[in-house]
Amino acid sequence: MYTLVKKNVKHSSNTMLELIGYEVKINRKTIVLYDQLLIDLVIKEKLYPEFNKIIKTIIVFMEEDSDPDTAPFLLDELSRVYSTYLNNYENYLSSEAKDEFMKNIHVLSNELKSISRKKRIAKPTVSKGRTR
């Protein structure tokens, strides 16, 4: 808790207040956002278009193509978006937005991993025997 002390028209605090904000550039002006709902909306506007493209390709892959050779490629793309999220946006998002994004990432990666496992299991083994 912070206590404000009034001394001669000025207010002082006995502890240091530190506000963590998210900087956004709009029309060549830098604005710092402190409202968590606005921060979540701005970050989702930046992060989700790329994430939605990958989701669409994964859905098309799972419904139509289903060639297990492209599953590792899609996993790499998903991990690239995840690393972008970790490096740039994780510190600023609220816990609900973090949980939602992480849940989506885990569901997609589990589906892709199961498809790539099916490829390894279904891969026929060639046994070498004696030939004449």
C-alpha positions in Angstrom: 0.0 0.0 0.0 1.2 3.5 -0.8 0.8 6.4 1.6 0.8 10.0 0.2 2.0 12.7 2.5 1.1 16.3 1.8 3.8 18.8 2.5 3.5 22.4 1.5 1.2 21.9 -1.5 3.3 19.0 -2.9 2.5 15.3 -2.5 5.2 12.8 -1.8 5.1 9.0 -1.4 7.0 6.9 1.0 7.5 4.2 -1.6 8.4 4.2 -5.3 5.5 3.9 -7.8 6.4 2.1 -10.9 3.9 1.8 -13.7 4.6 -0.7 -16.5 3.2 0.5 -19.8 3.3 -0.6 -23.4 4.7 1.8 -25.9 2.8 2.2 -29.2 3.7 4.4 -32.1 0.7 6.0 -33.8 1.3 8.6 -36.5 4.9 9.0 -35.6 4.1 9.7 -32.0 4.9 7.4 -29.1 2.1 6.7 -26.7 2.4 4.7 -23.6 -0.6 2.6 -22.6 -1.3 1.7 -19.0 -4.8 0.3 -19.2 -4.6 -3.5 -19.4 -7.6 -3.9 -21.6 -6.2 -1.5 -24.2 -2.8 -3.2 -24.0 -4.4 -6.6 -24.6 -6.3 -5.3 -27.6 -3.3 -3.6 -29.2 -1.1 -6.7 -28.8 -3.8 -9.0 -30.2 -4.1 -6.8 -33.2 -0.4 -7.2 -33.8 0.0 -10.8 -33.0 -3.2 -12.5 -34.1 -3.2 -11.9 -37.9 0.0 -13.9 -38.3 -1.3 -16.5 -35.8 -4.6 -16.8 -37.7 -2.7 -17.5 -41.0 -0.9 -20.4 -39.4 -4.1 -21.7 -37.9 -5.8 -21.6 -41.3 -2.9 -23.5 -42.9 -3.0 -26.1 -40.1 -6.7 -26.6 -40.5 -6.4 -27.1 -44.3 -3.5 -29.4 -43.7 -5.5 -31.6 -41.2 -8.7 -31.7 -43.3 -7.4 -32.0 -46.9 -3.7 -32.7 -47.3 -2.8 -34.8 -44.2 0.7 -35.5 -45.7 2.8 -36.1 -42.5 5.9 -34.7 -44.2 4.6 -31.1 -43.8 3.7 -31.5 -40.1 7.3 -30.6 -38.9 7.3 -27.5 -41.2 4.0 -26.3 -39.6 5.4 -27.1 -36.1 8.4 -24.8 -36.9 6.1 -22.0 -38.0 4.1 -22.4 -34.8 7.2 -22.3 -32.7 8.3 -19.1 -34.6 5.1 -17.4 -33.6 5.4 -18.6 -30.1 9.0 -17.3 -29.8 7.8 -13.9 -31.1 5.1 -13.9 -28.5 7.6 -14.8 -25.7 10.2 -12.2 -26.8 8.0 -9.2 -27.5 4.6 -9.5 -25.8 4.5 -11.9 -22.8 5.5 -9.3 -20.3 2.7 -6.9 -21.2 -0.3 -9.3 -21.6 -2.8 -10.0 -18.8 -2.9 -13.5 -17.4 -6.2 -14.3 -19.1 -4.8 -13.4 -22.5 -1.7 -15.4 -21.9 -3.7 -18.4 -20.9 -5.9 -18.2 -24.0 -2.9 -17.9 -26.3 -1.0 -20.7 -24.7 -4.0 -23.0 -24.8 -4.3 -22.4 -28.5 -0.6 -23.0 -29.1 -0.6 -26.3 -27.1 -3.7 -27.7 -28.8 -2.3 -27.0 -32.3 1.2 -28.4 -31.4 -0.3 -31.5 -29.9 -2.4 -32.2 -33.0 0.6 -31.7 -35.3 2.8 -33.9 -33.1 0.2 -36.7 -33.2 0.1 -36.5 -37.0 3.9 -36.7 -37.2 4.0 -39.7 -34.8 1.5 -41.5 -36.9 3.9 -41.1 -39.8 6.7 -42.7 -37.9 4.6 -45.5 -36.7 3.0 -46.2 -40.0 6.3 -46.1 -41.8 7.0 -49.6 -43.2 10.1 -51.2 -42.0 12.3 -52.8 -44.5 13.9 -56.0 -43.2 17.1 -57.1 -44.8 17.4 -60.7 -45.2 19.6 -63.1 -47.0 19.5 -62.9 -50.7 20.9 -65.4 -53.2 
